[in-house]
Amino acid sequence: MGWEAAGMFTLAEVASLNDIQPTYRILKPWWDVFMDYLAVVMLMVAIFAGTMQLTKDQVVCLPVLQSTVNSKVQPDTSGKADFTTVETTTGQGEEASMRTVSFESTTVRPDIFLSGATSSQYQSTESGQELKKEQKDSSGRKTNLDFQQYIFINQMCYHLALPWYSKYFPYLVLIHTIILIVSSNFWFKYPKTCSKIEHFVSILGKCFESPWTTKALSETACEDSEENKQRLTGAQSLPKYVSTSSDEGSPSASTPMITKSGFKFSADKPMIEIPSVTILDKKDGEQAKALFEKVRKFRAHVEDSDLIYKLYVGQTVIKTVKFIFILCYTANFVNTISFEHICNPKVEHLIGYTQFECTHNMAYMLKKLLISYISLICVYGFICLYTLFWLVRIPLKEYSFEKVREESSFSDIPDVKNDFAFLLHMVDQYDQLYSKRFGVFLSEVSENKLRGISLNHEWTYEKLRQHVSRNAQDKQELHLFMLSGVPDAVFDLTDLDVLKLELIPEAKITAKISQMTNLQELHLYHCPAKVEQTAFSFLRDHLRCLHVKFTDVAEIPAWVYLLKTLRELYLIGNLNSENNKMIGLESLRELRHLKILHVKSNLTKIPPNITDVAPHLTKLVIHNDGTKLVVLNSLKKMTNVAELELQNCELERIPHAIFSLSNLQELDLKSNSIRTIEEIISFQHLKRLTCLKLWHNKIVSIPSSITHIKNLESLYLSNNKLETLPAAVFSLQKLRCLDVSFNSIAVIPVEIGLLQNLQHFHITGNKVDVLPKQLFKCVKLRTLSLGQNCITSIPDKVSQLLQLTYLELKGNCLDRLPVTLGQCQLLRKSGLVVEDHLFDALPSEVKEVLNQDTSIPFANGI
């Protein structure tokens, strides 16, 4: 009944358990493939044995006559006894028949067995005489059993006399084979490994078919052995790996080319044409770049665990143990399968006999099938043992691309580990060309080369020329932002003055930069550029200004410190890290021609390696991010510094070290926390000091000692907390610029008229309500900022300011403007900052004068 149910499915359906996705076959080594075929053969054995058992399997039994039967024999006159026995014939699709057969015997012996229907039956004939003659000639023993009793005893003895293995052999083979099949392919089905394997196979196929792989290995392929060449040229799928050249643009001498191989076949052997070069298609390039990213993420994900490896080892161990188990218990049953069996069913009360001799017609067939099955299992087991040997022979959780590195130009292909390594070992058993092509996408050199090709294809000379602009200094400037590298065509812009490279981590400056003879300024913003030796020689001799922006000091390229002719260096980034300890700045001493050093960082002290360039430094600018600059003694060494800026350094007083800078001409202490400037008297020793900027601080008063700074020409005190301007300020006869904007000053002292050289006066954002007439004695004023005050009127004497070009009055309490504004010959409407209604209220003649072009002669009066 069981095999009737089994007949509901076919061999193909059972074998489907052994099927995997076609793409997974690259992960099936030869032993796994061989074991899969063996499993299919074992399935066929199970199905065949089961079918034979369903259709042919039967047991035929006859009773063993005991000595007690002799008393029931009735002898005839001739000394012979007649026995009547029941002959039963059973078969598939045949009717059972029963007839009486006569046997002759002179002696009844209990040890003589009735052989069965095959030895005692005779075919009846149509002639009655022939039947009588046959019965007269035959001999036998009478059993007195009817047809139903024979059927009953046959069924009883089938279950009692036959060994259990003879009855269940097909089922066992089927179950064992299914277990082996499931064990072989479980790693392809288990969810946690299946997803990784599927992802790996997908990426591997794309890497193998990518045109970039063909391009990257083209040079190596030309040097391969003839065997490898034939292997490559014979692949039918190879032509689709080769990219066709884009029709847009023509390759220049500086544009990297991609090799495209053409193939010809002859009757003798394949011939390879000399590779021709072409540019990688943009679409292929984008797909290749996406593959690099996928490979990078997949590697990071798979290298973290070794689950696939452990699962494969586990299923191999299970198959080996299963093989040993099957072999041990199956071998014992080979001799138990026999044709004849003795049956003692204990049904004497129903049959009248205690012992029967039975024959099993499938015995010889089952024995042959069992021996065949054991042979298959042995082969299967030996392959399992070989698999275990392979698993322990080499470290499969480590994979080295050493051979690929030696054969190709990509010496940076990293070794991999864990599941990633194991999958590559499995692929090697299928075809080593897969891992070789896969390794191309693990190489940073390969990725950079691809980026370079795509970059040069996109950024042509014409496109770069469109991005060139003129900056505030009227210099030709090119700014490249967030590219994968520096396009080769950049170096063809020979008239470029300024080159800015921002967020280009793989920037490389080649020898072609020597063509850019006008280049004197270079900006590297988060761009640790690498330079070739020839390029460095050019930069060392021609570069005058360098801007470097970085996150950590280690990002500053080492060649920066060797630019001996560099005059200006701008460093923007973190220089106060405890990890780097400013090691990267030690070699500033080599910059012997450096004149200007600009540092925007978070310093707590001026590093000693900055003072190494002090003897020839003329300008030092330190912009802190609010970190307090504590130690400033090293400033004393900068004897030649003419300009010093210490901005946003949380200074509370003017550092005493500054007073030693005898050549100082300009001092800027913007955005600090200075409250008092009593030390300003010490500036009298700085005879060359002409500009003092103390803006954006917390200064509340100006000491009278400021009068000792005789040569001061510019004084910036805006954005402080001043309430008055002392008369001492106006004793600075050389003062040309005075800025006291955004304080709390209410009165402009009349002494301001003493500043006959004053050209720029800014008092915006104060509380001034009246303008002293003495202000207009400063006839050299060009800029006068009076906005956001409380001024109610502008004196007519404003007309005395003949050189005035800028006048700010907006934000006051004015109700009109003086008509004498028209006499300010250089003042125009663009330089007059006032409310529109006040300007509109002016007489038309005045407005006409203010609207005139500067090239028109001015009227002497109105």
Secondary structure as GFF3:
##gff-version 3
##sequence-region A 1 862
A	DSSP	alpha_helix	2	6	.	.	.	ID=ss1
A	DSSP	alpha_helix	11	15	.	.	.	ID=ss2
A	DSSP	three_ten_helix	16	18	.	.	.	ID=ss3
A	DSSP	three_ten_helix	22	27	.	.	.	ID=ss4
A	DSSP	alpha_helix	30	55	.	.	.	ID=ss5
A	DSSP	beta_strand	59	63	.	.	.	ID=ss6
A	DSSP	three_ten_helix	67	72	.	.	.	ID=ss7
A	DSSP	alpha_helix	117	120	.	.	.	ID=ss8
A	DSSP	alpha_helix	128	137	.	.	.	ID=ss9
A	DSSP	alpha_helix	147	160	.	.	.	ID=ss10
A	DSSP	alpha_helix	164	189	.	.	.	ID=ss11
A	DSSP	alpha_helix	191	209	.	.	.	ID=ss12
A	DSSP	alpha_helix	211	216	.	.	.	ID=ss13
A	DSSP	alpha_helix	218	222	.	.	.	ID=ss14
A	DSSP	alpha_helix	226	234	.	.	.	ID=ss15
A	DSSP	three_ten_helix	238	241	.	.	.	ID=ss16
A	DSSP	beta_strand	258	260	.	.	.	ID=ss17
A	DSSP	beta_strand	263	265	.	.	.	ID=ss18
A	DSSP	beta_strand	270	272	.	.	.	ID=ss19
A	DSSP	beta_strand	276	278	.	.	.	ID=ss20
A	DSSP	alpha_helix	282	302	.	.	.	ID=ss21
A	DSSP	alpha_helix	307	331	.	.	.	ID=ss22
A	DSSP	beta_strand	340	343	.	.	.	ID=ss23
A	DSSP	alpha_helix	348	351	.	.	.	ID=ss24
A	DSSP	beta_strand	356	360	.	.	.	ID=ss25
A	DSSP	alpha_helix	363	393	.	.	.	ID=ss26
A	DSSP	beta_strand	398	399	.	.	.	ID=ss27
A	DSSP	alpha_helix	402	407	.	.	.	ID=ss28
A	DSSP	beta_strand	416	417	.	.	.	ID=ss29
A	DSSP	alpha_helix	418	430	.	.	.	ID=ss30
A	DSSP	alpha_helix	432	440	.	.	.	ID=ss31
A	DSSP	alpha_helix	444	458	.	.	.	ID=ss32
A	DSSP	alpha_helix	461	466	.	.	.	ID=ss33
A	DSSP	beta_strand	469	470	.	.	.	ID=ss34
A	DSSP	beta_strand	476	481	.	.	.	ID=ss35
A	DSSP	three_ten_helix	488	492	.	.	.	ID=ss36
A	DSSP	beta_strand	498	502	.	.	.	ID=ss37
A	DSSP	beta_strand	508	509	.	.	.	ID=ss38
A	DSSP	three_ten_helix	511	515	.	.	.	ID=ss39
A	DSSP	beta_strand	521	525	.	.	.	ID=ss40
A	DSSP	beta_strand	530	531	.	.	.	ID=ss41
A	DSSP	alpha_helix	533	542	.	.	.	ID=ss42
A	DSSP	beta_strand	545	552	.	.	.	ID=ss43
A	DSSP	three_ten_helix	553	555	.	.	.	ID=ss44
A	DSSP	three_ten_helix	558	562	.	.	.	ID=ss45
A	DSSP	beta_strand	568	574	.	.	.	ID=ss46
A	DSSP	three_ten_helix	583	590	.	.	.	ID=ss47
A	DSSP	beta_strand	596	601	.	.	.	ID=ss48
A	DSSP	alpha_helix	608	611	.	.	.	ID=ss49
A	DSSP	three_ten_helix	614	616	.	.	.	ID=ss50
A	DSSP	beta_strand	619	624	.	.	.	ID=ss51
A	DSSP	three_ten_helix	633	637	.	.	.	ID=ss52
A	DSSP	beta_strand	643	647	.	.	.	ID=ss53
A	DSSP	three_ten_helix	656	660	.	.	.	ID=ss54
A	DSSP	beta_strand	666	668	.	.	.	ID=ss55
A	DSSP	three_ten_helix	678	685	.	.	.	ID=ss56
A	DSSP	beta_strand	691	693	.	.	.	ID=ss57
A	DSSP	three_ten_helix	704	708	.	.	.	ID=ss58
A	DSSP	beta_strand	714	716	.	.	.	ID=ss59
A	DSSP	three_ten_helix	727	731	.	.	.	ID=ss60
A	DSSP	beta_strand	737	739	.	.	.	ID=ss61
A	DSSP	three_ten_helix	750	754	.	.	.	ID=ss62
A	DSSP	beta_strand	760	762	.	.	.	ID=ss63
A	DSSP	three_ten_helix	773	777	.	.	.	ID=ss64
A	DSSP	beta_strand	783	785	.	.	.	ID=ss65
A	DSSP	three_ten_helix	796	800	.	.	.	ID=ss66
A	DSSP	beta_strand	806	808	.	.	.	ID=ss67
A	DSSP	three_ten_helix	819	823	.	.	.	ID=ss68
A	DSSP	three_ten_helix	829	831	.	.	.	ID=ss69
A	DSSP	beta_strand	832	833	.	.	.	ID=ss70
A	DSSP	alpha_helix	836	840	.	.	.	ID=ss71
A	DSSP	alpha_helix	844	850	.	.	.	ID=ss72
###
